[in-house]
Amino acid sequence: MKRHVTGFERDAEGHWVARLDCHHRQHVRHHPPQFDRPWTATEEGRASRIGMALECVRCDDFEWPAGLARYRTTPRFVGGATPAGLLRDHSTKRGVWGRIVVEEGSVVYVAGARRCTLRPGAGGSAADGTGVVVPEMKHHVEPAPDAVFAVEFWRPPG
Ligand SMILES: [Zn+2]
């Protein structure tokens, strides 16, 4: 997915890393001729690249970024009474990650080309990626009638 640069920092070896609005990091090396980015060398050059779009493969892989904190959890939804908005394609705002946590039954989760079945204890974990809601990625759920689930919202603290 296309993401936008919000700032830059150096890694442990001094290489420049772009911070993206999805909260992933991406190296922006100046290694001509493969990577011709002389602008990384100056403060002014880097500042001019704030807002630049980069392809983030970590988002495509549903990779949970480090350093997020949960700030809101929806009420528990019961399958047959799931709000209509969750049953059709929708997305979270820029920079907002979600986790679908299933407590009972099963919920089919459809996001991009991915379709999987979430169950209690399997899926919904940030580690396995299956219940991960990626910022701005269209998705919807198809809960079984007896499913009980909630959605958590995560972003960096502060
Ligand atoms: Zn990303």
Residues whose N, C-alpha, C, O or C-beta is under 5 A from the ligand:
A	BS01	ZN	C22 H24 C56 R58 C59
